[in-house]
Amino acid sequence: MGVINNVIGFEAISERLCKIRIKSKYNNMTMINMYAPKEDKVDAEKFYDDYQTVIDRTPKSDTILVLGDANAKLGKKDIYRGVSGKHTLHEILTFWHWSFTFKF
């Protein structure tokens, strides 16, 4: 049985955000695909509001898998060294600030 037979639903929220819900053996899985804006604060706020709405509307029993490009910029602090190594170009923290405010 292919994956296509297990698709419960698909929704394209915007050109940067979509989700697919798949039936699985133990519980359903919602996969969210994202492509976060890089610089525009207005676009970013709308994007993250839409992203939070998708999370809020996902049944609590679903496994959520987030895929895509968050355009994350990690800082140079020691705490990020395990992820970015010592050669990051960025001084700031962007996506992860937003992700900690989401309610899963």
C-alpha positions, 0 to 999 in steps of 0.5 A: 500500500503506497503513501498516497492511499494513506493521505488524509488531507493536504493544504497549501496555506501560502506559497511558503507554507503547506501541510499534509496529514497522513494516516499511520499505524499508531497515530496520524502524522502531520508534516509541515513544509516551510520556507521562512522569509529572510529579512522582511519583518512584515512577511515574517510576522504573517508567516509565523502567525500562519505557522502557529495557526497550522500547529494550533489546528493540528490534532494533539494526537498527531505526530508533527514533523516540520520540514523545509528551510527556516532560514535560521541564523545562529549566533557565535555564542558557545551554546551554538558551537555544537550546531554551527561550529566556530565558523558561523557568519552570524551575530544574531539569532532569528528562527529559534527565537520564534520557535520557542514561542510556539505552543506544540 
